[in-house]
Amino acid sequence: VGVQNARDKEIRELLGKAQLFRFGLNGSRSDFGGALEAYSAASQLGSSEATALLGEMYKHGLGVQRDLARALGFFQQSAQEGDSTGQRNLAMLYATGVGVEEDQALSVLYYHFAAVGGDYLAQLAMGYRHMYGVNVPKNCQAAVEFYKPAVDVVVHDVLHFRPPPMMERYSLAPEGSKPRPEELDEDVVDYYQYSAARGDAAAQVALGQLYYFGARGMLQSYSEALKWYLLAAEQGDGNAMGHIGNMYVQGTHVKPSNETALKYFRQGVEKGNGIAINGLGYMHMYGLGLPQSFADAMKSFSAAAEQGNLEARFNLGALYVGGHGVSKDYAKAIYYFTLAANRGHMLALYNLAMMHLNGFGTPRSCTNALQFLKSVGERGSWGMRLHHAYKQYHSSQPDQALLLYLEAAELGYEAAQGNVAYIYDQGSTALSMGKKHKALAAFENSALQGNAAAELKIGDYYYYGLGTAVNFRKAVSHYRAASEARNAQAMFNLAWMHQYGIGMVRDVHLAKRFFDMAAETSQDALWPVMLCRTHLQAVMGAQALVERIDVFSFEFTQKYGPRYGIWLPASKEWIPWFYQHWDVILASVVFANLVAVTLLRTHLYSIRVQAVRAR
């Protein structure tokens, strides 16, 4: 027993050291070589978790050459020993067909085992699959049950003042001439750093926020955040005082001190700052350094909420849902939680999920609850895969980016699914080349979550037969879905298909309507629409002329045919003849024009000669 305990302790120490090396925790840089060595040592001691994590190192090429076959071997060994991390990684490989033949049934099996074993990423993956019916029955209640444990982890971190880094969900697909998002981020950060260094208090607070949340590509650093808050507070900035007060009352990077928190909150309140006013209400609510008083808390929260403070709105909802200092009122609680949730407040989103799930103040709705739970679950630290993948892609490592995006896509991140589809659609890397069918599948998953651009691409895939057979009817269906989401390109495509009767009955009037809608929706469509509409107007004019000729032919034949035996053919008879002999007709017209010009020139010359003789 003593030997086993000693070995378990050594394994825990090695895993802790490996995590520190791999992720560069506590401000240190990543050391993949050190992580690989620690995982290998722990694996040799019999840790199945270390074996699975060693597989991840080989899968992503961290500190070692990427080797999918070897990674697969580590995952299989770990999964056979019952490790949920190995099972989840194996599920992801079978789901995406990377390194193995795609097998969705095996993928679901391993995901289920991993989720039941407590792997949070597997729980998210199974929750997403049951939410949309991806290779499993669509079942809202099952999705909620899978999402809930993973969401609880995120909520636990937020409640203990350990918010995950802010995550930007950038798309790889270019948007016309717009600069890439990270280029804008660099410009914003450079501006704040320059202004903050020159003593601009507002820029110092903004820079502190970037460090606090790890936003705009900045590494999350509470120490740097506090440094800039303090510099701004010295200049009397109320926002900085509020943020510093929050850090001291929460014990974020500093020793908790109600006295210091009160000092900064009161200074901020004197300046009428909403953050500080909310902070003072928080201390009244929980009796932190002040006598507990829900009435005073309510007063402070209301004043801060009027300034639009996010936390104050959430806190008001908490008072109403608990009936603290006010009559319990679920409807008002939902109102305030919704105000906070609309701006991304995680605890507000979670509370709304629970209220919809249990029918508190609103009709019970599993669907609404599931949407809120998914939103919270995707804000966990595992979402940083999107950030790392984006950096890898623009660091000329597209295959590495694809592997990360594939993992995030399996967890249900729509942005990741769109980027997976984009990389497969480009097909310019070893892992993505010649896999249009995978691009189509990723576009379909993205479209399920409401991505109109994905609907447009699916329409293109069915129209041109990319990764699937040509199917104009399906193309029309997806173009219509994108059109309903105000996508100008989809409207243009529908107009074109209506004009030529591709996949639907030919209708030039509907074609004109969709061309007009495309032009109204996007200025970029003006010139293409103008050209097509000019051609369409000519076609419609010709069609109207033919209809008039048909009417005239019918009336003429009815009136003079029986008497004189004269009849004029309908357009359905002479137009095919015209198409069949168009070359002869064109040559005849050209010849007739030449003859007419020659005769006219001869006549004019004769008149000129006569005029000269007359003189």
C-alpha angles and dihedrals in degrees: 000000000000091000091048092050091049091050092048090050091051091049091051091050092049092048091049091049091047092052090050092050095043100047100027094233125193093028096303123131122253117265107191093177091056091046092050091051093049093047091049091051092048091047091053088053088060103265108150089190090057089049090055092047089048086056089054090055090054092043093055097032095241109168090342139058110280109260115175094181092056091044089053090053092053092047092049092049092049094045092051088056089055099253112155094209091057091045092051093049091048089050091053092052093050091045094052100032092232111151091350138052110277112259116170094184092056089044093056090046094054092042089054093050091047093047092050087048090059103259105152095204091053089050090054091048093051092044091053092047093051090044093059101021095247105173089325132072113282103249123162096194093050090049091052091050091052095044096046101074093047092046090050089059091055092046091048091055092048092048089052091050095253102122115183117247116277111264125212114204102211124183120226093209109100117243104214113274095339115126119248114272094243089055088057089046091054091050092050094047092046090051094050093045092050094046094043091052088054090055102261103157095202091052090048091054091046091050090048089054091051090053094043095054099028090238132163092026094304120139110249108253123165092187092057090044092053091047093057094041090055092050090051093045090055086062091052099257109165095204091056091050090052093049093048090049090053092051092052096045091048096039092234107171089331134075108270110258122173089187094057092042091052091049093056095039092053092048089051093046089056087060091048094245115168095212091055093043090053090047091054089050089051091055091049090048095055099028094243107166089333134071109273108257122165089187092059090042090052091050093051095044092050092051092048093044090056087061089053097255109170098208092048092056090050091048092051088053089050091053092051095045091050097037092233110164089341137061112277107262119172093184092059090043090055090048093055094039089052092052089053095041092053087067094046103265103167099205090048090052090049094048091049089052091053093046093050091045094052099032098244109163092341137056111280109265123175090184095057092043090052093052091053093046092050090051092053094042092054091057092067122114090261086074088074085086085083092055094046092045092052091051091047092051093053090044089065094259101115096156091053088048090049092055091052093045090049090055092049091045090055088055089057102258105154093201089057092049090053091050093047088053091049094052093047090045091054090047093192101131136069094255097042104039116121096000104119090142089063090049089053092050091050092048089051092052090049092048090053087065093052104268105155093190088058090052088054092051092048088053089052091049092054093042094053098029096243112168089346142044119288109268116170094183092057089045090055091048093054094042088054091051090051091045091055087056089057097257108162096201091055090051090051091050092050090050090052093049092048091049094054099029095243110165091346143047112293110256119165092186092058088044090057091048093054092045089054091048091051092052092049092049100050134019089210088068095056099093098041089046092048092054094045093043091052089053090045092050089053090050091047090047091050090047091051090048092051090050091052091048089051091051091048092046092050094048093044093049092046091050104039105017099083093043102043102016090241120141134173118215122240120246092255087066104040099037094062088047089050092051091047095052101029092124093055091045092049092048090049092050092049091047091048091051091050091050091048092049091048093050091046093050090048091050093048090048091052091051091049091051092050091050091053092050091049090061 
